[in-house]
Amino acid sequence: QVQLVESGGGLVQSGGSLRLSCLASGTIFSINFMGWHRQAPGKQRELVAGISGGSITNYADSVKGRFTISRDNAKNTVYLQMNSLKPEDTAVYYCTVLHLGRNYWGQGTQVTVSS
């Protein structure tokens, strides 16, 4: 079993920055994909950014150039640096990891961007 705990969410003004962290713990052998999804009220959950075991990254078009995903394999942690935040970035952000063929999800952290 793998447990994920996110942190770093909060309230920020438009144009501001936040850094999300997600720590994976438990019986961990090898984490492949790590990513961040988000879900805004009334909308479907969407992939915001992902990073492979080889540190290849991908981003949703809406966040390219503003968000940066990174990982620290020694700490089993994935980060999401969010800059130039916009009100439309307001959502619950979920961390996800792929471990031994199974997807695990965190409990989510709220990000609210005020205009």
N, C-alpha and C positions, 0 to 999 in steps of 0.2 A: 504494500500500500504506500501511496505517496500523498502527502498533505501539502497543500499550497496556502501560503498566507501572504496576502497583498497588503501593501501600506503605501502611504504617500498621497492619497487623494485629499480633496478638500475644496475650499471655495477660493477662486482667484478671479481677478478682473480680466477683462478682455485684453489680450496682448501679453499677458503674464505667462509664467512658466510653472510647471510642476514636474516632479520626478517620481514615478511609480516604481516600486520594488516588489518582487515576488520571490519568496524563499520556499524552495522545495525541501521537504524533510521526509524521513521514513527510510524504508529499505530501498535504496537507490543504487542501481547498477550502471545504467547508462541512459541519460536523457538525450533524446534526439531533438525533435522540434520543440521550441518554446515560443509562445506567442501571447499577444494581447488582443482580446476582443472587447467590444463595447456594445451596450444596449441602451438606447434612449427610450423614454416613455412612448409607447405606441409604435415602436419600430422594431424591426428584427435585429437580432444580434449580428454584428458584422466583425470580420477580422480587420484589425487596425494595423498590426505589424507582426511579422514572424521572423524567427531566426533559426537556421538549421544547426545541426551539430558541427558543421564546418563553417559556421558564422556567415552563411549567405543570408542576406536579409531581403524582405519584401514588405511593401507598404501599400495601404489603400491610397488611391489617388488623392483623396481628400486630405491626407496628412503628409504627403510627400514634401520634403523640404522643411517641415516643421517638427516632426517627431523623429526620434532616433531610438532604435531598439538595440540593446547590447546584453551580453551575458557574461557571467563569471562562473566558469565550470567548477572551479575549486570550491566555490561557495554555494553551488546549485541555485544560483540566483539569476533572474532576468530583470532587466530594467527597461523603463520607457521614459525617455526624456521628452517632455512635451513643451515646446516653445510656441510663441505667437498664438496662444490659445484663443479660440473663438467661442461665442455662445453656442454654436452648433456642435461643439465638442462635448457639451454637457451630456453625461451618461454615466452608467455604472460600468466600470472597467473590470474585466475578468482576465486573470492569468490562466493560461493553459499549457500543459506540457504533454509530450508523447513519451511514454516510458514503457519499454517492452511491449509495444504494440497497443497500448491502452492510453486513452486520453484522460487526463485529470484536469479538474477545474478548481479554481479558487472560489472564495465566497463573494468576491467582488468588492470594489472600493468606489465610492461616489466621487465624481469630479463634476464640479459645478462652475461654469464660467459666466460671470455677470457682465452685462453690456455697459 
